[in-house]
Amino acid sequence: MAGPWTHRDVSANGIRLHVAELGDGPLVLLLHGFPEFWWTWRHQLVSLAEAGYRAVAVDLRGYGDSDKPPRGYDGFTLAGDVAGLVKALGARRAHLVGHAWGGLLAWTVGAMHPRLVDSVTAIAAPHPLTLRRAIRRNPRRHAHVFRFQLPFHPERWLLAESGAAVGRLITSWAGPKWTVSSEFDEVLRRNRSAMTIPGVAHCSAEYYRWAVRSQLRSDGRRFAEAVDKRLGVPVLGLHGTLDPVMPETDSSAWAVESVHHEVPEVGHFPHEESPHTVGRLLSDFLGQFGS
């Protein structure tokens, strides 16, 4: 997809990851959620580069133009992907910015690889253990998580009618103002198309399968122990006031320094629904670290 950014492939943690990057300065690594891909950060790539940062948006393992191996969708391996990517990009440390799954991954990397992290920005992403408890308390709100536990059916559901389910999910999770905006049809079209890339539907479902099934296994207990700590770097939490998916949470229990902002009148995708507000909050937060 053409733009001011540059596309390239980077080898990290034994796989090939596709990135789009723009700007020079401290590294800001942008991690997307489901059911999206690197393009969800198009606004932030530009605004961060203009603010003096090297902004890099990655297709996570199994998405977009990155490799789609049959395994490796556990928290440990995914965190290793991000840690390896920071090193492969030639940086000693990075500011991590993640949305939904990407935000959960940013929390995880901050806990498991703290020497590589300068800060964490979690958009629509409570701490992984907070989210685990929220799902147990209100499973109906997170019904899609359990839908992905079935074999084969989720992949067929995501691929049917050229990714129509992706369009329905994004529409139902978004705030009403965004769904009538001039760009919304393009957002649906691009994300539906990205889901139909061979392998993406299965890989995206594997994230959810591991998250649930691991709770009954030893690797899930080890993961909980690994992330059950307060991060030693500043954390910015952003949450849309109309988000029907993720619970609003205070991140102060999981970080020595944190700030939380509600983004008014937006749903599950604040960085897309209100890019100017998110860009300002992110620039103000990152500005405390200098250049």
N, C-alpha and C positions, 0 to 999 in steps of 0.2 A: 504494500500500500504506500503510494507516493506521499511525500511530505518532507519537511525540513530535516527529519531524522535520517540516520544511517542504519541500514540493516546489516547484520553479520551473524555468523554462528560461532559459539564459544564452547570449548570442551571443558566440562566440569563434572567431577564425581563420576566419571566413567561414561557420561552420555554427552550428546550434543544439544546445546540450548540455543534457541534463536533469540536475539535481542534487537531492540531498536533503541538507538542512543542519540542524544543531542546535548551539546553544551560542554563546557570545561569547568573544572572546579572540583570540590568535594563530591564524592559519589553518593547519589541517591538512587537506590534500587527499588523499583516499583513492581509489586507482586499482585497479580490479578486474582479474582475469585471465580466462582462458577456462576453462570455458564459463559464466561467471557474469555478473552485472550489479550495479548499485549496492547491492542488498539484501544482498550478501555481507558488507557492513560494518555491519550493523544493530547488532551488539554494540559495535563501536568508536565508532559515532556517539554512543551513550549514554555510554560510559565516558569518552571524550575531552571531551564537553560537561561532564560532572560534574567533570572535572579542570581546567576553566577554559579550554577551547579552543573555537574555532569549527571544528567538524568538518563537512566537505563531502564527500559521496560522489557521484561522477559516473558516469553511463553513458558510457563511452568511445564515440568515433566508431563508428557502425555497430551499437551495442548498445542494448537497452532502448528508452527513449523519446527518445534522441538521434537526430539526423539520420543518414541512411544513404546518403551519396553514393557513386557508383560508384568513385571514386578517392580517394586520400589515405591509404592504409594503409601508407605508408613511414615510416621512423623520423623523418625530418625533419618531415613534416607532423603526425604524431602528437605529437611534442614541441612543435610550434607550437600545437596544440590546448590542451595543458596550460599552456603559457606564456601564451597568450591568456586562458585561463580564470582564472588567478591575477589578471591585470590586470582582467578583467571583474568579478571578485568584489570589486574595490576594495582589494586588498591589494598591498603593495609586495613582499612575499616570502611564501613558504609552506614549511611542512614537508611533504614528499612521502612518502606511505606507499603502497607498491604491492605487489600480490601477483602472482607469475608474470609474465604479460605487462605488468601494471601496474607491477611492480617493475623490469622491463627498461626500461620507459618512464621511471620515476623516475630510474634511472641516466642515461638519455639526456638528460633535461631538465637534470639536474645538470651534465652536461658541456657542453651546447649553450646553456643559459640560466642560467648560474651566479648572475647578479645577482638572480634571482627565487627562489632556493632557500636555505632556512635549514638544512635537513638532509634526508637520504634514509634511509628505512627500506625495506629490500628483503626481502620475505617470500617464501621459495621462489623466489628470483630472483638468481642470480649475475650478475656483470657481463656485458653482451652479448657481449663478445669471449671471455670465459671459457666461456660457454655454447656459442658457435660452435665452439670447439675441442673441447668435450666431445661435441658431436653428431658431429663428424668421427671422434673416437676410438671412440665407442660408438653407432652409428646405431640399433642394435636397441632401445636404451633409449628412443629418441625416435622410434619408428616412426610415431606419429601425425603428426609434423611432415611426414614424406614422404607420408603418405596424403593430406594436403591439397593436394599439388601437382597432382593429377589435375583435369581440368576436369569440372564438373557433379557428378561422383560424390560428393564430400564433402558438398555441399549436400543431395543426396537422402538420404545416409546420416544426416545430422544431423536431418533432418525426418521420417524414416520412423517410423511408429508413435508419433506425437506426441512426438518428441524422445527416444525410448528410448535412443539412443546416448549422449546427454548423461548419463542416469542411470547407464549402464554405466561411462562414463568416470569420473564422480565417485566411484562405488562402488569401482572398481579403484584409484583414486589415493588414496583416503582410508585412514586408520588404522582397524583393526577395531573399536575402541571406539566411534568416532563412528557407524559404520554400523548399530549396534544401539541408538543413542540415540533418545529420544522425538521429537527434532526432525528426524531424518534424512529421513523420508518427506516432510515439508514442504519441505526443501531440494531434494530431487529434483523434487518437483512444480513448485515455483516456477521452478527453472532449466530444466526441460524446457519449461514454458510460455513462458518468455522467449525460448528459442531458436526457437520457432515464430512469433514476430512477423515479419511479412514483411520480408525483407532481411537479417535478423540472421545466418542461416546463411551466406549468401554473404559478408557483410562480415567475419565472424569468420574465415572461411577465407582471405580476402585478407591478413590479418596474416601468416599462415604462408607464403603464396605469395611475398609480397615478401621475407620474411626469407631464404628459400632462393634464389630466383631472382636477387636483387640481388647475391649474392656473385659472380656472373659478369658483372656490369655495372658501369659507372662509378659509378652512384649508391651501390652497395654499398661500393665502395672509398672513396668520399668519406665515407660514414657511419662506416666503421671508423676512418678518420683523425680524424673529429670526436669520437668517444667514446674514443679511445685516449689517455686522460689520467687523472691522479689528481684526484679531486674535492677541492676546497678546503673542503668542509663535512663535518661528522661524518656517518658512515654506520653504521646499525644493520642487521645481517644476522640474520634468523631463519630457521631451517631445521628441518623436522620430521625426527626420527630415522628415521621409516619412509617417507619420501617416495620413491616409486618412479620419479618423473619427473625431478626436478631434482637435479643433482649437488650435494653439499655442497662449498662453497668458502669460502676465507678471503678476505674483501674487503679486507684490509689493503693489497694491492698496488694497489688502485684508489682509495684515499682517504688523505688525510693523517692522518685520525683515524677509527678504526673499532672496532667491537666486534661480536662474533659470538656468538650463543646457539643451542644446539640445544634444541628443544622436544621433550621425551621423549614417546614413545608416540603420536605423531600423524603423519599422512601429509602430503599435499601442501597441506593447507588449515589451517595452524596457527591462523589468526585465527578460523576457524569451529569447529575441533575442540577448541581449548583457549583460548577467548576471555579467560578470567580471567588466565591466564599471559601471553598476548600483551598484554593490556591493562596488566598490571603492568610488563612489560618496556618497553613503549612509553611509559608515563607516566614511568618512571624515566629513560629516555633523553631525552625531551622536557623533563623537569624541569630539566635542566642549563642550558636557555636562558632560564629565567625566564618571566614572564608579559608 
